[in-house]
Amino acid sequence: MYGKNIRMNRIFRKSDGRTVVVAIDHGGIAGPVAGIVHPAEVVRDCVSAGADAILATRGLIRASIGEWDRTVAIILRITGGFTVLGGGFEEELICEPQTSAAYGSDAVAMTVKFGHKREGAFIRQASLAIGECEALGMPVMLEAMAKMEGKKANDPENIRLAARAAQEIGADIVKTYYTGDPDSFHKVVEGCPVPIVILGGEKNDSLKSLFEDVYWSIQAGGAGIAIGRNIWAQGRTVAMVEAMNGLVHGGWTVEQAMKHTGV
């Protein structure tokens, strides 16, 4: 487990046990959307602004190879297999776990959609891949989605179950929704023995709301963020990453983050 511990320390700062992960794994699903048309540029901005890690695909890493440095960890996405052109949004293993080592990765990322009609297949797929990652000393970030008819994607009880279920099948990091208030999110954190980072979801036109979610997730015991569109689709990637660093690592208030980004 030595390799896993070393890699986890590259993702999470030892000073506070938290991380700012910028997710740039959207191109394989949605194409060259605004903010990631030029992969090298967005990676360069994230590196210069002090991101702890970048969640990436093989293609994004290849297209920005000259921009990476020793300060930024790589989290390689290994599930996907659909596009917005009409795919079923059902996760398939699209990259073998051992490929992560060839790409210099510090972790891999997979998604499990708990409550989906193919829940069992997703769980089995992730569990078997996690076994291979354990042999490599490679940490796993599991994006835990909770799908249930009539319930919001961030329903507190569903997220609490999904986060724990992800940990139970071997996740080292759980990426999931903020549940909307610190009390319910604290229960999610309390019930999950590994670090939880919040995702950003659809682009949020209210930066105040976004920053509030990040701020309160940290107050509730969260371990940071793994956010994409709500960082690089704002048109000010450097300032957004710096603001996230302030909220996650620097003890900033929401007002400080808003001021830094010019809101």
Helices and strands as residue ranges (DSSP letters): H 2-11, E 19-23, H 27-30, H 39-49, E 53-56, H 58-63, G 65-67, E 73-77, E 79-80, E 92-93, H 99-102, E 107-114, H 119-136, E 140-146, H 156-168, E 173-176, H 182-190, E 196-199, H 207-219, E 224-227, H 229-232, H 237-248, H 254-260
